[in-house]
Amino acid sequence: MVALAEQSSAVPAEQLPAEPKKTRIVFIDIGRGLGALLVFYSHIAHPWVLAKHDDAPYISFIEALTSDPMHMAKQGIGQIAVPFFFLVSGFVVTPIALKQGTGRFALNRLIRVYAPMLFVVLLTALLMAVSLHPPSTGQSQDLNPLTILTNTSLVNYLIFPQVVLIPVAWSMIIEVIFYVLLMVVLPVLRRSVWLAIAVELTFIFVVLMSRSQFGPSWSLFAVNVSYLPVMIIGQTIWATTSKRIPLWTGALFGGCAWSLYVLADIIDVGRVDTSYNLAMAFAVICFLMGMFAEDKLKQRKIWTALSERSYSIYLLHMLVTFVLLQLLRPAVPLPIALLIVIPVVFGVVEISYRFVERPSHALARRLSHKPKTPPNPEPAHEPKPEPGPEPRQAPVEDTEVTTELPRIAENPRRPQHAPNDRRPPMHRSDQRSRPAGGAHRARPVPDQAPDRVAESPRRRPAPPRWPSAPPELHHQPDQENHGQRGDEDDLPSHRDSFRRTPR
């Protein structure tokens, strides 16, 4: 009975449902989704709860287990997410640029980055116009058409003095600089990946060393360039795993990029604490662990949804959270206020994703899609003539046409004759004096011709000589022994007497 129960419960492997095929890189979806949530949490915990000394023991408990022991008490555990986003950009965007080319890639990135950015800038300007105060970095927030334009285009992070309407947008100008640098080195990247990465690393080093040579705006540019080594590490991981560069070259470039990132910390290029190197180290470890575990990970809807909305979460969470907390606190207790704020944030994110971000992605794909080469236009349909007997084709000169072989180039060859058709060779003097005639056509190939390709590679007997002698020499009695009398000069040479029949 037990055996029967086991047999009935056993399901053949053929009947088990096959796992759905992956259409995305799962560890990147998980990393982007978790990274956006970590940034969301850190911006609630540090700029609001801890900075305003709000009573939240649960926040203090989480911080004691995460940010404090990792030396990230000033910016929070969400600091790991930003270098992870940069690694993803270097790993994913580089092959996209190679596939799309400079023009299509520039158009695609332009729409994807700036359409949601325009929406967030306009929303911020609207809230400021109704006397609601969005979060601030302590820099100027003058609202006028010029500052709206500069914040939308992100060049406000390169202009001194800075006017910052969206505090979290500082990482997007780094992304844009990387896209521009990638488009510049794209012709080199197509031919030599290692050389393109070496050029990028050299560019970063030169900018860092000249940070104080060309004024404050150049210094701001150097601050943003100091984060590019993280993207170069992601690019190097892609080049190594895709066998574009050998492993030792990838390790060398990874070490150089790491050194440049640490160098920016040593010379104090825009760093506010000493946690940047540790945050990047954790991000690299998490990235490599996810990449090695990719085969074991399954694609889930929750990760895909969070990953697709991570850009909107990143841009909108701080704006909506701070405005609502300013309206609710201190009248509403913080836990209840957070229960109200978090759903509203995700509701605004969903609106942005459905009506701004996703349509912009579709527009970017449509405009940057490579048009297919149209097929050759068919000639105008003409009335087909009534079927009738096929006209006889005129013979083609200096060509040899059969039904089995393609047309041979213009090199007329003499046909093979039956073995019993033995005719004497023509004398050289007669051959030279004979007027040139038309090319001879080969006999038609029989239907059941032997397969010469399948024959064993043995030497074939020489074909009979071409019957080109004049009629009066056909029946000489010494024809068969003509070559035995020592008159070699009177005989045609081997190459002139016959040629092999073309196969």
Buried (B, 14 or more C-beta within 10 A) or exposed (E): EEEEEEEEEEEEEEEEEEEEEEEEBBBBBBBBBBBBBBBBBBBBBBBBBBEEEBEBEEBEEBBEEBBEEBEBBEBBBBBBBBBBBBBBBBBBBBBBBBEBBEEBBBBBBBBBBBBBBBBBBEBBBEBBEEEBEBBEBEEBBEBEEEBBEBBBBBEBBBEEEBBBBBBBBBBBBBBBBBBEBBBBBBEBBEEEBBEBBBBBBEBBBEBBEEBEEEEEBBBBBBBBBBBBBBBBBBBBBBBBEEEBBEEEBBEBBBEBBBBBBBBBBEBEBBBEEEBBBBBBBBBBEBBEEBBEEEEEBEBEEEBBBBBBBBBBBBBBBBBBBBBBBEEBBEEBEBEEBBEBBBEEBBEBBEBBBEEBBBEBBEBBEEEBEEEEEEEEEEEEEEEEEEEEEEEEEEEEEEBBBBEEEEEBEEEBBBBBBEEEEEBBBBBBEEBEEEEEEEBEBBEEEEEEEEEEEEEEEEEEEEBBBBBBBEEEBEEEEEBEEBEEEEEEEEBBEEEBBBBEBEE
